[in-house]
Amino acid sequence: MEFIKVNPAYETNIALIELNRPKELNALNLQLMGELKEALHTLDNTPNVRVIIITGNDRAFAAGADIKQMAGQGAIDMLNIDQFSTWDQIKKTKKPIIAAVSGFALGGGCELVMLCDMVVASETAQFGQPEIKIGTMPGAGGTQRLTRAIGKVRAMEMVLTGRFMTAAEALAAGLVNKVVPVELYMQEAIKLARAVAQMSPIAVKLAKESVLQAFNSTLEEGLVFERKNFYLTFASKDQKEGMSAFIEKRPPNFTGE
């Protein structure tokens, strides 16, 4: 891996992926996104990994797509490159992903944040979809996920003016879970990952799948989907262990079975 660093055993049951193009503020070129897709696929199939954290560095999570790769392309070129197929594969990751964000999360960087399931941000984090300033628009979910996350009028302002949103604004708008000083954002992301990693991996996967289904279905369809996943948890040893531990007033020992 040239443009990301992967530690599958960063902590017990927690994997860490670091975007690693510091000179380019972690701009998301095709190679980086391909490496990220491969790493997530591997970690998704690594039994000991229960939660994945994606981060950049203090200055930038990712400052956008690599404009130099796209500037000279035509519409047919972009269609043939099919860069968004990589994003579609990342979206299919079954294990929970936490974004630990500091500094710039712009354009594709903001869209990558929104592909994650939870977000911890430093006070220096800035979120934005500034594609309009270079004559184009978001293409990896910026108009769709941002609107669902923060509402039409806020999303419209950000997409049509390119204005950045501060970490405090992002917290108030529901785009992030927590904002902390820059020296603490990784610690808070790890703390959140630990809390999730203690739960039944099977229940976590099914619960994540059910929450995401809410964005792709009507309420009634979503309730049917949720119910089926709820019933499915009763096929696991973890469900028996969890309920037995509750009755016996002891901590559960979830094994992912």
C-alpha positions as CSV (number, residue, x, y, z in Angstrom):
1,M,0.0,0.0,0.0
2,E,1.5,3.3,-1.1
3,F,-1.1,5.9,-0.1
4,I,-2.7,4.3,3.0
5,K,-1.4,2.7,6.1
6,V,-3.3,-0.2,7.5
7,N,-3.0,-1.6,11.1
8,P,-5.4,-4.6,11.4
9,A,-4.6,-4.9,15.1
10,Y,-4.4,-1.3,16.2
11,E,-6.2,-2.4,19.4
12,T,-8.1,-5.5,20.3
13,N,-10.8,-5.9,17.7
14,I,-10.1,-2.5,16.2
15,A,-8.4,-1.8,12.9
16,L,-6.9,1.6,11.8
17,I,-6.6,2.9,8.3
18,E,-4.6,6.1,7.8
19,L,-4.8,8.1,4.5
20,N,-1.2,8.8,3.6
21,R,-0.7,11.5,1.0
22,P,0.3,14.3,3.4
23,K,1.9,16.6,0.8
24,E,-1.4,16.5,-1.2
25,L,-3.5,16.9,1.9
26,N,-4.6,13.3,1.3
27,A,-6.3,14.1,-2.0
28,L,-8.2,11.0,-3.1
29,N,-6.6,9.8,-6.3
30,L,-7.7,6.6,-8.0
31,Q,-4.8,4.6,-6.5
32,L,-5.6,5.7,-2.9
33,M,-9.3,4.8,-3.4
34,G,-8.4,1.4,-4.8
35,E,-6.1,0.7,-1.9
36,L,-8.8,1.8,0.5
37,K,-11.4,-0.5,-1.1
38,E,-8.9,-3.4,-0.9
39,A,-8.1,-2.7,2.7
40,L,-11.7,-2.5,3.8
41,H,-12.6,-5.7,1.9
42,T,-9.8,-7.5,3.7
43,L,-10.7,-6.1,7.2
44,D,-14.3,-6.9,6.6
45,N,-13.3,-10.5,6.2
46,T,-10.8,-10.6,9.1
47,P,-12.6,-12.3,12.1
48,N,-10.7,-10.5,14.8
49,V,-11.6,-7.0,13.5
50,R,-14.9,-5.7,14.8
51,V,-14.6,-2.0,14.1
52,I,-12.6,0.0,11.6
53,I,-11.4,3.6,12.1
54,I,-10.4,5.7,9.1
55,T,-8.4,8.9,9.6
56,G,-6.0,11.3,7.9
57,N,-3.7,13.6,9.9
58,D,-4.2,16.7,12.0
59,R,-4.1,19.0,9.0
60,A,-6.4,17.1,6.7
61,F,-8.7,14.1,6.7
62,A,-8.9,14.5,2.9
63,A,-9.0,17.8,1.1
64,G,-10.9,16.4,-1.9
65,A,-10.4,14.4,-5.1
66,D,-7.2,14.6,-7.1
67,I,-8.1,17.4,-9.5
68,K,-5.0,16.9,-11.6
69,Q,-6.3,13.4,-12.5
70,M,-9.6,14.7,-13.7
71,A,-8.9,18.2,-15.2
72,G,-8.3,17.0,-18.8
73,Q,-10.9,14.2,-18.9
74,G,-14.0,14.3,-21.0
75,A,-17.4,12.9,-20.1
76,I,-16.8,9.6,-21.9
77,D,-13.4,9.3,-20.3
78,M,-14.9,9.7,-16.8
79,L,-17.6,7.2,-17.7
80,N,-15.0,4.7,-18.8
81,I,-12.8,5.3,-15.7
82,D,-15.8,4.5,-13.6
83,Q,-14.2,5.8,-10.4
84,F,-17.4,5.6,-8.5
85,S,-17.5,1.8,-8.7
86,T,-14.8,1.9,-6.0
87,W,-17.1,4.0,-3.8
88,D,-19.9,1.5,-4.3
89,Q,-17.7,-1.3,-3.1
90,I,-16.7,0.7,0.0
91,K,-20.3,1.3,0.8
92,K,-20.9,-2.4,1.1
93,T,-18.5,-2.8,4.1
94,K,-20.5,-4.7,6.7
95,K,-18.5,-3.8,9.8
96,P,-18.9,-0.4,11.4
97,I,-16.6,2.4,10.2
98,I,-15.7,5.4,12.3
99,A,-14.2,8.5,10.7
100,A,-11.7,10.4,12.9
101,V,-11.6,13.8,11.2
102,S,-9.2,16.8,11.7
103,G,-8.6,19.7,9.4
104,F,-10.1,19.6,5.9
105,A,-12.8,17.1,4.8
106,L,-13.7,18.6,1.5
107,G,-15.3,17.4,-1.7
108,G,-14.5,13.7,-1.9
109,G,-13.1,13.9,1.6
110,C,-16.5,15.0,2.9
111,E,-18.2,12.4,0.9
112,L,-15.9,9.7,2.3
113,V,-16.7,10.9,5.8
114,M,-20.4,10.5,5.0
115,L,-19.8,6.9,3.8
116,C,-18.6,6.1,7.4
117,D,-21.1,5.2,10.1
118,M,-20.0,7.5,12.8
119,V,-17.8,10.6,12.9
120,V,-15.6,12.1,15.6
121,A,-14.1,15.5,14.7
122,S,-11.5,17.8,16.1
123,E,-12.3,21.5,16.7
124,T,-10.3,22.3,13.6
125,A,-12.3,20.1,11.2
126,Q,-14.0,21.8,8.2
127,F,-16.5,20.1,6.0
128,G,-17.5,21.2,2.5
129,Q,-18.5,20.4,-1.0
130,P,-16.6,23.1,-2.9
131,E,-16.8,21.5,-6.4
132,I,-19.0,24.3,-7.6
133,K,-16.0,26.6,-7.4
134,I,-14.2,24.6,-10.1
135,G,-17.1,24.3,-12.4
136,T,-18.5,21.0,-11.4
137,M,-20.6,19.4,-8.6
138,P,-20.3,16.5,-6.1
139,G,-20.4,13.1,-7.7
140,A,-19.7,10.6,-4.9
141,G,-22.9,11.2,-2.9
142,G,-22.4,14.9,-1.8
143,T,-25.8,16.1,-3.0
144,Q,-27.6,13.0,-1.7
145,R,-26.0,12.0,1.7
146,L,-25.3,15.6,2.7
147,T,-29.0,16.5,2.2
148,R,-30.1,13.5,4.2
149,A,-27.7,14.3,6.9
150,I,-28.2,18.1,7.4
151,G,-31.4,18.9,5.5
152,K,-32.2,20.6,2.1
153,V,-31.4,24.3,2.9
154,R,-28.1,23.7,4.6
155,A,-27.0,21.2,1.9
156,M,-28.1,23.5,-0.9
157,E,-26.1,26.4,0.5
158,M,-22.9,24.3,0.9
159,V,-23.3,22.7,-2.6
160,L,-24.2,25.9,-4.4
161,T,-21.7,28.3,-2.8
162,G,-18.9,25.9,-1.7
163,R,-19.0,27.3,1.8
164,F,-17.2,25.3,4.4
165,M,-19.0,24.1,7.6
166,T,-17.1,24.3,10.9
167,A,-16.9,21.4,13.3
168,A,-19.3,23.2,15.7
169,E,-21.8,23.7,12.8
170,A,-21.4,20.1,11.7
171,L,-22.2,18.9,15.3
172,A,-25.3,21.1,15.5
173,A,-26.4,20.0,12.1
174,G,-26.1,16.3,12.9
175,L,-23.2,15.6,10.5
176,V,-20.8,14.4,13.3
177,N,-21.2,12.6,16.6
178,K,-18.7,14.5,18.7
179,V,-16.3,17.5,18.5
180,V,-13.2,17.5,20.8
181,P,-9.9,19.4,20.9
182,V,-7.4,18.4,18.2
183,E,-5.2,16.5,20.6
184,L,-8.1,14.3,21.6
185,Y,-10.0,13.4,18.4
186,M,-8.2,10.1,17.9
187,Q,-8.6,9.1,21.6
188,E,-12.4,9.8,21.3
189,A,-12.6,7.8,18.1
190,I,-10.9,4.9,19.8
191,K,-13.2,5.2,22.8
192,L,-16.2,5.0,20.5
193,A,-14.7,2.0,18.7
194,R,-14.1,0.2,21.9
195,A,-17.7,0.7,23.0
196,V,-18.9,-0.9,19.7
197,A,-16.3,-3.6,19.7
198,Q,-17.6,-4.9,23.0
199,M,-21.0,-5.7,21.5
200,S,-22.0,-8.9,19.6
201,P,-20.4,-8.6,16.1
202,I,-23.4,-10.3,14.5
203,A,-25.9,-8.0,16.2
204,V,-23.7,-5.0,15.2
205,K,-23.6,-6.0,11.5
206,L,-27.4,-6.6,11.4
207,A,-28.1,-3.4,13.2
208,K,-25.9,-1.3,10.9
209,E,-27.6,-2.9,7.9
210,S,-31.0,-2.0,9.3
211,V,-30.1,1.6,10.1
212,L,-28.8,2.1,6.5
213,Q,-31.9,0.5,5.1
214,A,-33.9,3.4,6.5
215,F,-32.4,5.6,3.7
216,N,-33.4,3.2,1.0
217,S,-37.0,2.3,1.9
218,T,-40.3,3.5,3.1
219,L,-41.0,3.2,6.9
220,E,-43.1,0.1,6.4
221,E,-40.5,-1.6,4.2
222,G,-37.8,-0.6,6.8
223,L,-39.8,-2.0,9.7
224,V,-40.2,-5.4,7.9
225,F,-36.5,-5.4,7.1
226,E,-35.6,-4.5,10.8
227,R,-37.9,-7.3,12.1
228,K,-36.3,-10.0,10.0
229,N,-32.8,-8.9,11.2
230,F,-34.1,-8.9,14.8
231,Y,-35.4,-12.5,14.4
232,L,-32.1,-13.5,12.8
233,T,-30.1,-12.4,15.9
234,F,-31.9,-15.3,17.8
235,A,-29.9,-17.8,15.7
236,S,-26.7,-16.6,17.3
237,K,-24.9,-17.9,20.4
238,D,-24.2,-14.2,21.2
239,Q,-27.9,-13.6,21.7
240,K,-28.1,-16.5,24.2
241,E,-25.0,-15.3,25.9
242,G,-26.2,-11.7,26.1
243,M,-29.6,-12.5,27.6
244,S,-28.1,-15.0,30.0
245,A,-25.5,-12.5,31.2
246,F,-28.3,-9.9,31.7
247,I,-30.3,-12.3,33.8
248,E,-27.3,-13.5,35.7
249,K,-26.1,-9.9,36.3
250,R,-22.7,-10.4,34.8
251,P,-20.8,-8.9,31.8
252,P,-21.5,-10.8,28.5
253,N,-18.7,-12.5,26.6
254,F,-19.5,-12.0,22.9
255,T,-17.6,-14.3,20.5
256,G,-19.3,-13.5,17.2
257,E,-21.0,-16.8,16.9
